[in-house]
Amino acid sequence: MFDCLLKARDRGLYNCITDNGAGGLSSSVGEMAEDTGGFELHLDRAPLKYAGLQPWEIFISEAQERMTLAVPPEKLDAFLALCKKMDVEATVLGNYTDSGKFHILYNGKTISYLDMAFIHEGLPAMQMVAKWEVPAHPEVRLPKERDLARDLKKLLAGLNICSKEYVIRQYDHEVQGGSVVKPLTGAANDGPSDAAVIRPLLDSFEGLVISHGICPRYSDIDAYHMAACAVDEAVRNALAVGAGFEVMAGLDNFCWCDPILSEKTPDGPYKLAQLVRANQALSHYAKAYGVPCISGKDSMKNDYQVGDTKISIPPTLLFSVMAKIDDVRRAVTMDAKRAGDLVYVLGVTRDELGASEYANLLGTVGNKVPKVREAESLPRYRALEQAIKAGLVASCHDCSDGGLGVALAETAFAGDLGMNVDLREAPAEGVSDDETLLFSESQSRFVVTVAPEKAAAFETAMGATGWARLGTVTAEQTLTVVGLAGATVLAEPLAGLKASWQQTLNF
């Protein structure tokens, strides 16, 4: 059926299409008919999977693998011939009209005849109460006994950061041989890719980039910034492999707890306010980045009741990006490539440890949630896009969970190469300690490596967008970090860092 629909699309054989999801024919036909102002539907013509269904059952059945199409009369014969040739069942159930009526028939008899206006506008809008209150948490307190190597290893081993190789290896991402950047990459093909790049048309070098952003912990402080950061993460993951803004679209997938006020949900108004704020952020940043939401999903009842105990998931937005890369041969991966290459950080680190992986490691939440500043990020993103297109970037990895420390470690051990970096060079605001500089999850940042002979061109391309050269890639397989006081605060062999990252789910 899917192959047939693609051919019908390319031949221009239908004007509109939607799936039979919630409500089955009632929603698919009813929604499409809003464009024409009415329809006439014969339920007795609908193919049934088994006999005996009542008309109302046929109308609202959510049987899967069904699509509803609007086919012009002059193209109907060609459409049905294509379906027959491809062994796809296609049935004419009726026609769209401008009658203003929601008209359903069964065996020639009218069984429903309603005004379209009533169907779409007759139900009064639900009135719900939203009440936003700024939560207050104990601030993040840094440990009295510093051990950055220990903390970095614990972060790498955390469930939100650790290697998912056990799961990834169970799925075939080589179907038709079109994968360019795979879920795992690097010297041993076991480093964490920022996004996937596929080449769907093997007679073209144009490619498709698929990336995601998700950070539900930030909702503990403010769902607005949770949604903003999810959008920003998905966008920068796509840019990190070589995608461009010119063709980029998003999918917003909400997974939420019940926001309706009830005896069992006394905090419903607060949860609804979280939903409102998340949508405000989604609207703002989708427009700011020029990334339209072309589809999505919502699941609003993710709660579980056990006696008097109610368990609710954190308010979560998974934002997915699909984008185009003009030439897959220009795609960039996140692993360091060569000893002697220069290490850069793009973006400013701020005191934003709130709801971070590091705060969770310390057993707290904090209040300084990471924020997206599009006035800063957009010029940086556009400059990076052009630098990658010009072939100036050897590797690029976004800073997300675990911050700069985790991004540096992953870039190093994925490339099987060490790094010497100096935190005193990193662009920062309001940061006075190494822990915050290493583990803050400030948004819109990347770790980039560049060949020395391309450094001047790269720095010119990045302009005044907030970046700095931190150090170099080394053949010695150690991550060495000089802290703000000028002393070495971390010198850890890559083997130990990589082992920490891989061991958690190494079943």
Number of C-alpha atoms within 10 A of each C-alpha: 15 10 10 17 19 11 15 17 14 10 12 13 23 18 10 12 16 15 16 21 18 13 15 22 24 20 17 20 26 21 16 19 22 19 11 13 18 24 22 20 23 21 22 15 14 15 13 11 8 6 7 9 12 11 17 11 12 19 20 17 17 16 15 10 10 15 17 19 18 19 20 15 12 9 13 15 13 14 23 19 13 18 19 13 10 12 11 16 11 19 12 15 14 16 16 21 17 13 14 17 20 25 22 21 18 15 11 10 9 13 14 13 12 13 17 22 14 12 14 11 10 10 8 6 7 6 7 11 14 19 13 14 11 9 9 11 15 10 14 21 11 13 10 6 6 12 12 19 18 12 18 24 20 18 26 28 21 21 13 13 19 22 25 20 17 13 11 12 11 8 8 7 15 11 7 9 11 16 18 19 20 21 20 22 18 22 14 11 14 19 28 23 28 29 27 22 30 23 21 15 11 12 7 11 15 16 24 23 26 22 24 23 24 23 26 22 20 27 20 20 22 25 28 21 23 33 34 30 32 26 30 26 28 25 31 29 28 31 28 30 30 32 32 23 18 11 14 22 20 24 20 22 17 20 18 22 23 21 22 21 17 11 8 13 15 12 16 21 21 19 25 23 20 26 24 17 20 24 19 16 22 24 16 13 21 18 12 12 18 15 22 16 18 11 11 13 12 11 12 15 14 14 14 12 10 7 6 6 9 11 11 14 14 19 27 24 30 21 27 24 26 23 24 22 27 18 16 23 14 17 24 25 31 30 28 32 22 20 17 16 23 25 24 23 27 25 24 21 26 21 20 23 27 27 28 28 27 28 20 17 13 14 11 18 25 21 21 20 24 25 19 21 14 15 9 14 22 15 16 22 26 16 20 27 20 16 19 24 20 13 16 21 23 21 26 31 30 29 28 27 23 24 26 27 26 22 25 26 25 25 30 27 29 25 26 25 23 26 30 19 23 20 23 16 17 23 19 17 11 11 16 13 14 20 21 22 29 23 29 31 30 28 26 27 26 28 24 27 30 27 21 14 11 15 18 12 13 22 19 11 20 20 12 11 20 18 22 16 22 23 22 22 27 21 13 15 18 24 24 22 26 20 20 18 12 11 10 15 20 17 15 20 16 23 13 14 25 23 17 19 28 21 13 17 15 13 8
